[in-house]
Amino acid sequence: MSGEVRAGSVKLTSDWMAVIRAREHVRPDAYLSDPCAAVFVTPASEAELDRVEAEGLPSQVVPIRGRLGDQTLLQSGVRQAVCLGSGTDTRAWRLPLGPAFTYYEVDLPGQLTGKREMLAAAGFPAGCDVRQAEADLRGDWTPALLDAGFSPAEPVHWIAEGLFYYLTRPEADTLLRAVTALSAPGSWLTFDGPDDGFLHDPAREGFLRGMRQRGAPFVGSFGDPVTWLAPYGWTGRAVLHRDLAAHPCPWLPAVPPHLLTPAQDVWFVQARRDQLTASPGAASGPA
Ligand SMILES: C[S@@+](CC[C@H](N)C(=O)[O-])C[C@H]1O[C@@H](n2cnc3c(N)ncnc32)[C@H](O)[C@@H]1O
C-alpha cells in the first residue's frame, strides 16, 4: 500500500472528528461544546470511528486541541483566522466571532463541498464571514487564500488540527515557512501532532498499518515542537497529552478524566509570532 495520502481517504478522517466532537458535546462533563458536529454524523461514520478507535485512534486529543483552539481564538484579539485542513471544523458556526471576523477554511479540493449548505439546512447560520479555499497544503496554496481575501497585514490565528499527522517533515517545514510569511506580528498558531515516539511505538503498529491501508498514513511527528517553531520567529509552548494527568497544564482548562486515558504521545502547541523578529526568507529560513 502506498504511503501517499489519498484525498477521499483523508476526508474520512475528518468525518471521524465530527463523530468524536458530537459524542463529546452530549456528555454532561463535555470539555468541548460543538452543537454543529452532529450535522456531519452518519451511521457509517460512527461505525467506522468505532472500528478505528478499537485499533488505537487517539480520539481523546480531539476535544482537547479543539478547546485550546477555541480559547486561543477568543482571547487572541485577532479579526481573522485560517483553519488549515479544516474538514468538519465548525468554529465559524458555533463561536461568537461576529460579522467583522473573517474565518478562512483551507482543505483539499472537494473536501468542503456542501459543508456550508448542510449547516445552514440544520439551522446553523455562520456567525462570521466564512471563506473557503481549496488547495493542497503540500503545494502552492497561498494564492488561493489570498484570492479569498486574506490580509497578510493583519494578525491572524492559524489553526492546524489533525493536519501535521499527514505531512512529512519537509512538507511541514514548507508549510510553516509559508504560514510565517503571511503572519503579521501578534499572530497566533495552534496545532497538535504526534510525538516522534508515536510513529515508532510497536504497540501502535496495527493502528498505523490500518491508516496506511485506508490511504491516510501518519507520516509526520515532532520531537520538540517549540524548538521547531523558534527559528521561524514563533514563541511557543507545548505539552504532551501523556503528561497532562500528572502535570495539569496552566494554559489549558483542566482536562476531565475521560480525556486523559489512555494517555497519548501527542503534542498540543500554542505559539505567538514575535513582535520583533524578522520573517525567515526562503534563503535564510531553516531547511
Ligand atoms: C483528521 S482531519 C482534521 C479535520 C479538522 N481540522 C478537525 O480537527 O476536525 C484532517 C484534515 O486535513 C485535511 N488535509 C490532509 N492533508 C491535506 C493537504 N495536503 N492539504 C489540505 N488539506 C489536507 C483533510 O482533508 C482533512 O479534512
Ligand as a Chemical Component Dictionary entry (heavy atoms), coordinates in Angstrom:
data_LIG
# 
_chem_comp.id                   LIG 
_chem_comp.type                 NON-POLYMER 
_chem_comp.pdbx_formal_charge   0 
_chem_comp.three_letter_code    LIG 
# 
loop_
_chem_comp_atom.comp_id 
_chem_comp_atom.atom_id 
_chem_comp_atom.alt_atom_id 
_chem_comp_atom.type_symbol 
_chem_comp_atom.charge 
_chem_comp_atom.model_Cartn_x 
_chem_comp_atom.model_Cartn_y 
_chem_comp_atom.model_Cartn_z 
_chem_comp_atom.pdbx_ordinal 
LIG C1  C1  C 0  -8.073  14.465 10.738 1  
LIG S1  S1  S 1  -8.864  15.601 9.680  2  
LIG C2  C2  C 0  -8.944  17.028 10.733 3  
LIG C3  C3  C 0  -10.023 17.969 10.294 4  
LIG C4  C4  C 0  -10.256 19.157 11.229 5  
LIG N1  N1  N 0  -9.096  20.006 11.335 6  
LIG C5  C5  C 0  -10.660 18.648 12.580 7  
LIG O1  O1  O 0  -9.882  18.732 13.531 8  
LIG O2  O2  O -1 -11.783 18.158 12.680 9  
LIG C6  C6  C 0  -7.546  16.049 8.544  10 
LIG C7  C7  C 0  -7.974  17.111 7.562  11 
LIG O3  O3  O 0  -6.800  17.594 6.911  12 
LIG C8  C8  C 0  -7.058  17.676 5.533  13 
LIG N2  N2  N 0  -5.795  17.500 4.823  14 
LIG C9  C9  C 0  -4.935  16.460 4.927  15 
LIG N3  N3  N 0  -3.900  16.628 4.095  16 
LIG C10 C10 C 0  -4.113  17.811 3.460  17 
LIG C11 C11 C 0  -3.411  18.531 2.479  18 
LIG N4  N4  N 0  -2.276  18.064 1.961  19 
LIG N5  N5  N 0  -3.908  19.709 2.043  20 
LIG C12 C12 C 0  -5.074  20.188 2.544  21 
LIG N6  N6  N 0  -5.783  19.550 3.489  22 
LIG C13 C13 C 0  -5.323  18.369 3.931  23 
LIG C14 C14 C 0  -8.035  16.547 5.258  24 
LIG O4  O4  O 0  -8.729  16.708 4.037  25 
LIG C15 C15 C 0  -8.911  16.598 6.473  26 
LIG O5  O5  O 0  -10.003 17.481 6.320  27 
# 
loop_
_chem_comp_bond.comp_id 
_chem_comp_bond.atom_id_1 
_chem_comp_bond.atom_id_2 
_chem_comp_bond.value_order 
_chem_comp_bond.pdbx_ordinal 
LIG C1  S1  SING 1  
LIG S1  C2  SING 2  
LIG S1  C6  SING 3  
LIG C2  C3  SING 4  
LIG C3  C4  SING 5  
LIG C4  N1  SING 6  
LIG C4  C5  SING 7  
LIG C5  O1  DOUB 8  
LIG C5  O2  SING 9  
LIG C6  C7  SING 10 
LIG C7  O3  SING 11 
LIG C7  C15 SING 12 
LIG O3  C8  SING 13 
LIG C8  N2  SING 14 
LIG C8  C14 SING 15 
LIG N2  C9  SING 16 
LIG N2  C13 SING 17 
LIG C9  N3  DOUB 18 
LIG N3  C10 SING 19 
LIG C10 C11 SING 20 
LIG C10 C13 DOUB 21 
LIG C11 N4  SING 22 
LIG C11 N5  DOUB 23 
LIG N5  C12 SING 24 
LIG C12 N6  DOUB 25 
LIG N6  C13 SING 26 
LIG C14 O4  SING 27 
LIG C14 C15 SING 28 
LIG C15 O5  SING 29 
# 
